[in-house]
Amino acid sequence: IFLELAENRNFINYRRFMRGGHLIDLDWLFRSYFDKESLDMEKAFSQQQPLYVCVTEVVTGDPVYIIADTRNYEELIKASTALPLIYRGFPLLDGAEMTDGGVADSIPVRQAIKQGAKNIMVIRARHRGYMKKDTFGHRLIRWKMRQYPRLTRVMRERVHRHKQTVDLIRHPPAGVNVVEVCPPQSFSIGRFARDTDRLMQGYEEGRASAEQAIFAWQRLMNTHGK
C-alpha cells in the first residue's frame, strides 16, 4: 500500500488539509486498494482464531474491541485508523461514531490479558525506549475536538496510559509471558512517511525484527507451551 500509494497526493495532502479536508484520505485509499486487489477475505476469516480490532467510541471515549469478519472489516479497519482531525469526521459502526483505537488504548495488551491470553506478542511501532509525549499537535487536536469532552479527556490521559501499558509489558502478572517486538533505534518511519527509499529501508528493518521475534516466540512456546 505505502510503496504504491504513499506519494500520491490523493492519499496525503497538506494543502487539502489546510482547506478543511482530510490530511490522510482513507476513503480514497480504500477505493484505490481494496477495490483493486482481489483479497480472499473468506479464507482469511475462516481461521479458528478471532481477529479483534480496537476502535475508540467518540461520545464515551471508551475503547471498543470488535471481532472483524467479511461484513465489517473495511469499515472497522477504516475506523481503527481514522485519526481525529487528520481524517475529517468519524466513521460509523452500528450507528456510533468511532475513531482511531489508539486514542483510548494504543497497545491493548491489558485487554488481551483480560480475555485470558497467557503468551502474548506485542509489536510496537517505536523503539524500545520510546515514551509518548504531549506535543503541540496533540494539544491542537484536543482543542479542535473540544465538543467531545470525554474523547478529549482520554486524549489527555494518553501519555500516562501509555507509560502504564509499557510497564505492564515489561512486568506482566504471574503466569503471563510477553514477547515485545520493537524496531531498532535507527527506525525513523513515521505515519506520514512518503519517500520510497526510506520506506524500503524500514521494511528491511522490519523483516530483521520479525526474524528475531519468531525465534523469541519459539523459545517462549518451548518453555511455556501454547
ROMAR-610725 format. One record per residue (C-alpha): residue number from 1; residue in one letter; x, y, z. Coordinates in Angstrom, 2 decimals. Example, Ala and Ser with C-alpha at 12.3 -4.5 7.8 and 13.67 -1.06 7.14 Angstrom:
REM ROMAR-610725
1; A; 12.30; -4.50; 7.80 $
2; S; 13.67; -1.06; 7.14 $
***
This chain:
REM ROMAR-610725
1; I; 0.00; 0.00; 0.00 $
2; F; 2.63; 2.51; 1.02 $
3; L; 5.10; 1.81; -1.77 $
4; E; 2.42; 2.13; -4.43 $
5; L; 0.28; 4.91; -2.98 $
6; A; 2.33; 6.87; -0.44 $
7; E; 3.49; 9.51; -2.91 $
8; N; 0.06; 10.01; -4.45 $
9; R; -1.36; 13.42; -3.50 $
10; N; -4.80; 11.89; -3.13 $
11; F; -3.54; 9.95; -0.10 $
12; I; -1.62; 12.53; 1.97 $
13; N; -2.23; 16.16; 1.02 $
14; Y; -1.28; 19.07; 3.28 $
15; R; -2.86; 21.70; 1.03 $
16; R; -6.19; 19.86; 1.13 $
17; F; -5.90; 19.61; 4.90 $
18; M; -5.34; 23.37; 5.29 $
19; R; -8.50; 23.93; 3.25 $
20; G; -10.55; 21.79; 5.62 $
21; G; -10.21; 18.36; 4.01 $
22; H; -8.52; 15.14; 5.08 $
23; L; -4.78; 15.09; 5.66 $
24; I; -4.97; 11.32; 5.10 $
25; D; -7.86; 10.36; 2.84 $
26; L; -8.80; 6.86; 3.98 $
27; D; -11.83; 6.80; 1.67 $
28; W; -9.60; 7.24; -1.37 $
29; L; -7.15; 4.66; -0.01 $
30; F; -9.83; 2.02; 0.40 $
31; R; -11.33; 2.70; -3.02 $
32; S; -7.89; 2.57; -4.63 $
33; Y; -6.63; -0.52; -2.87 $
34; F; -9.39; -2.78; -1.65 $
35; D; -11.49; -2.35; -4.79 $
36; K; -8.45; -3.08; -6.95 $
37; E; -6.96; -6.01; -5.08 $
38; S; -8.60; -9.40; -5.11 $
39; L; -8.34; -10.29; -1.44 $
40; D; -9.60; -13.69; -0.36 $
41; M; -11.27; -12.46; 2.80 $
42; E; -13.39; -15.59; 3.14 $
43; K; -10.19; -17.61; 3.53 $
44; A; -8.63; -15.02; 5.82 $
45; F; -11.57; -15.13; 8.22 $
46; S; -12.03; -18.91; 8.08 $
47; Q; -9.29; -19.36; 10.69 $
48; Q; -10.23; -20.51; 14.16 $
49; Q; -8.74; -17.52; 15.98 $
50; P; -10.83; -14.32; 16.04 $
51; L; -9.30; -11.00; 14.94 $
52; Y; -10.17; -8.23; 17.36 $
53; V; -9.80; -4.63; 16.20 $
54; C; -9.78; -1.78; 18.70 $
55; V; -11.65; 1.45; 17.99 $
56; T; -12.50; 4.40; 20.22 $
57; E; -16.13; 5.43; 20.68 $
58; V; -16.24; 9.19; 20.20 $
59; V; -19.11; 10.04; 22.58 $
60; T; -17.90; 7.95; 25.53 $
61; G; -14.15; 7.94; 24.88 $
62; D; -14.11; 4.20; 25.65 $
63; P; -12.10; 1.59; 23.73 $
64; V; -14.28; -0.93; 21.92 $
65; Y; -12.92; -4.31; 20.80 $
66; I; -14.80; -5.69; 17.78 $
67; I; -14.30; -9.00; 16.01 $
68; A; -13.61; -8.42; 12.32 $
69; D; -15.40; -10.50; 9.70 $
70; T; -16.12; -10.38; 5.97 $
71; R; -19.03; -7.97; 6.51 $
72; N; -17.41; -5.31; 8.67 $
73; Y; -13.65; -5.44; 8.10 $
74; E; -13.42; -2.49; 5.69 $
75; E; -15.33; -0.02; 7.88 $
76; L; -13.70; -1.46; 11.00 $
77; I; -10.16; -1.03; 9.69 $
78; K; -11.00; 2.45; 8.43 $
79; A; -12.40; 3.46; 11.82 $
80; S; -9.41; 2.00; 13.65 $
81; T; -7.03; 4.18; 11.61 $
82; A; -9.13; 7.37; 11.38 $
83; L; -7.04; 9.72; 13.49 $
84; P; -9.07; 12.63; 14.92 $
85; L; -8.78; 15.77; 12.77 $
86; I; -6.27; 14.07; 10.44 $
87; Y; -9.30; 12.31; 8.95 $
88; R; -12.22; 14.72; 8.99 $
89; G; -15.34; 13.31; 10.59 $
90; F; -15.82; 9.93; 12.23 $
91; P; -16.69; 6.60; 10.56 $
92; L; -19.88; 4.95; 11.80 $
93; L; -20.05; 1.42; 13.21 $
94; D; -23.54; 0.22; 14.12 $
95; G; -24.64; 3.86; 14.17 $
96; A; -21.93; 5.01; 16.62 $
97; E; -19.15; 7.44; 15.71 $
98; M; -15.74; 5.82; 16.06 $
99; T; -12.14; 6.94; 15.76 $
100; D; -8.61; 5.51; 15.95 $
101; G; -8.40; 2.78; 18.59 $
102; G; -5.02; 4.09; 19.70 $
103; V; -6.70; 7.13; 21.23 $
104; A; -8.16; 5.06; 24.08 $
105; D; -5.87; 2.01; 24.01 $
106; S; -2.70; 2.34; 21.95 $
107; I; -1.27; -1.06; 22.97 $
108; P; -4.19; -3.32; 24.02 $
109; V; -2.13; -5.86; 25.95 $
110; R; -4.24; -5.34; 29.08 $
111; Q; -7.33; -6.36; 27.13 $
112; A; -5.54; -9.47; 25.84 $
113; I; -4.72; -10.47; 29.42 $
114; K; -8.30; -9.77; 30.45 $
115; Q; -9.51; -12.14; 27.72 $
116; G; -7.28; -14.90; 29.09 $
117; A; -4.15; -14.70; 26.96 $
118; K; -1.10; -16.20; 28.66 $
119; N; 1.52; -15.87; 25.92 $
120; I; 1.41; -12.52; 24.10 $
121; M; 3.45; -10.93; 21.34 $
122; V; 3.36; -7.13; 21.31 $
123; I; 4.54; -5.50; 18.09 $
124; R; 5.38; -1.85; 18.59 $
125; A; 5.93; 0.87; 16.00 $
126; R; 8.62; 2.67; 18.03 $
127; H; 11.96; 1.70; 19.52 $
128; R; 12.11; 0.11; 22.96 $
129; G; 12.97; 3.30; 24.82 $
130; Y; 10.18; 5.39; 23.24 $
131; M; 7.61; 7.00; 25.51 $
132; K; 4.71; 9.15; 24.35 $
133; K; 4.86; 12.89; 24.97 $
134; D; 2.15; 15.53; 24.99 $
135; T; 3.06; 17.58; 21.92 $
136; F; 1.67; 20.79; 20.47 $
137; G; -0.05; 18.73; 17.77 $
138; H; -1.85; 16.66; 20.40 $
139; R; -2.98; 19.77; 22.23 $
140; L; -4.24; 21.28; 18.97 $
141; I; -6.28; 18.17; 18.19 $
142; R; -7.81; 18.23; 21.67 $
143; W; -8.79; 21.87; 21.21 $
144; K; -10.38; 21.07; 17.86 $
145; M; -12.25; 18.15; 19.43 $
146; R; -13.41; 20.11; 22.49 $
147; Q; -17.09; 19.48; 21.67 $
148; Y; -16.40; 15.86; 22.63 $
149; P; -15.34; 16.21; 26.30 $
150; R; -14.94; 12.50; 27.05 $
151; L; -12.86; 11.98; 23.95 $
152; T; -10.55; 14.87; 24.84 $
153; R; -10.26; 13.50; 28.38 $
154; V; -8.84; 10.19; 27.16 $
155; M; -6.57; 12.13; 24.80 $
156; R; -5.13; 13.99; 27.79 $
157; E; -4.58; 10.66; 29.55 $
158; R; -2.74; 9.02; 26.62 $
159; V; 0.77; 9.72; 27.88 $
160; H; 0.02; 8.28; 31.34 $
161; R; -1.84; 5.28; 29.93 $
162; H; 0.98; 4.54; 27.51 $
163; K; 3.53; 4.52; 30.34 $
164; Q; 1.32; 2.19; 32.38 $
165; T; 0.99; -0.20; 29.44 $
166; V; 4.74; -0.29; 28.78 $
167; D; 5.26; -1.05; 32.48 $
168; L; 2.73; -3.90; 32.16 $
169; I; 4.55; -5.30; 29.11 $
170; R; 7.87; -5.25; 30.97 $
171; H; 6.36; -6.58; 34.22 $
172; P; 3.38; -8.82; 33.34 $
173; P; 1.39; -10.58; 36.07 $
174; A; 2.35; -14.07; 37.18 $
175; G; 1.56; -16.69; 34.57 $
176; V; 1.62; -14.21; 31.66 $
177; N; 4.57; -14.04; 29.25 $
178; V; 5.10; -11.18; 26.82 $
179; V; 7.43; -11.01; 23.81 $
180; E; 7.97; -7.35; 22.95 $
181; V; 8.99; -6.65; 19.36 $
182; C; 10.41; -3.18; 18.69 $
183; P; 12.12; -1.64; 15.67 $
184; P; 15.75; -0.57; 16.13 $
185; Q; 16.72; 2.87; 17.41 $
186; S; 17.57; 3.84; 13.82 $
187; F; 14.00; 3.23; 12.60 $
188; S; 12.63; 6.61; 11.51 $
189; I; 9.48; 5.82; 9.54 $
190; G; 6.51; 7.87; 10.73 $
191; R; 2.86; 7.58; 9.72 $
192; F; 3.33; 10.37; 7.16 $
193; A; 6.46; 8.93; 5.52 $
194; R; 6.30; 9.11; 1.73 $
195; D; 9.88; 8.57; 0.49 $
196; T; 10.06; 5.12; -1.11 $
197; D; 13.74; 4.61; -0.27 $
198; R; 13.10; 5.25; 3.42 $
199; L; 10.03; 3.03; 3.32 $
200; M; 12.09; 0.19; 1.83 $
201; Q; 14.75; 0.68; 4.50 $
202; G; 12.08; 0.48; 7.18 $
203; Y; 10.65; -2.63; 5.52 $
204; E; 14.01; -4.40; 5.67 $
205; E; 14.45; -3.37; 9.30 $
206; G; 11.01; -4.83; 9.95 $
207; R; 11.97; -8.14; 8.36 $
208; A; 15.05; -8.35; 10.59 $
209; S; 12.95; -7.62; 13.68 $
210; A; 10.43; -10.23; 12.57 $
211; E; 13.09; -12.93; 12.37 $
212; Q; 14.21; -12.13; 15.90 $
213; A; 10.58; -12.17; 17.05 $
214; I; 9.99; -15.62; 15.55 $
215; F; 12.96; -17.06; 17.44 $
216; A; 11.84; -15.37; 20.67 $
217; W; 8.33; -16.76; 20.25 $
218; Q; 9.61; -20.26; 19.55 $
219; R; 11.68; -20.15; 22.74 $
220; L; 8.62; -18.99; 24.66 $
221; M; 6.47; -21.80; 23.26 $
222; N; 9.15; -24.40; 24.00 $
223; T; 9.27; -23.21; 27.60 $
224; H; 5.63; -22.45; 28.37 $
225; G; 3.65; -24.34; 25.72 $
226; K; 0.57; -22.98; 23.97 $
***
